[in-house]
Amino acid sequence: MKKGLIVVMTALLALGGSAMAQKNIKLGHINSNELMQIMPGRDSAQAALQKEVEALQAELETMNKEFETKYNDYIAKRDQLSELIRKTKETDLQNMRARIEESQSNAQKMLEERQEALLKPIVDRAKKAIEEVGKENGYTYIFDSGIGTVLYSQDSDDIMPLVKKKLGLK
């Protein structure tokens, strides 16, 4: 009984493996970085983000100049200050530096979130076009050669022209 079960299981596995081997696998690749460079809306998203970067840089620069002015004033007068006032000014300067560092960190996070929000519709549109091209043309797998996920590629079709056509790009 056990031998019969083992023989049946082995036969099923062999048949299943040969059936899988007979399925045609069609591979494709695309350079997503190259596609993103030509996507409509990308330039305006980058321009909007650049404006926000410049505004935040200006704000941080103002904060740094204010800190520098207060620090230089403190250095110039510290020998004339009482111990209590000197410690108070030092604490104020430390707190100000901490606020500046926190503002820099918050600005960086905000810019990352804003960049993601601005680029998400563009990325989603490109992803949808890639998926549609894959389905319409019978691809089993499509690899992203733009981020180095393909180490070896033989018999792989570059689907960039198909995706460009789907998106109406030249």
ABEGO torsion letter per residue (X at the ends): XAAAAAAAAAAAAAAAAAAAAABBBBBBBBBAAAAAAABBGAAAAAAAAAAAAAAAAAAAAAAAAAAAAAAAAAAAAAAABBAAAAAAAAAAAAAAAAAAAAAAAAAAAAAAAAAAAAAAAAAAAAAAAAAAAAAAAGBABBBBAAAGABABBBGBBBAAAAAAAAAGBX
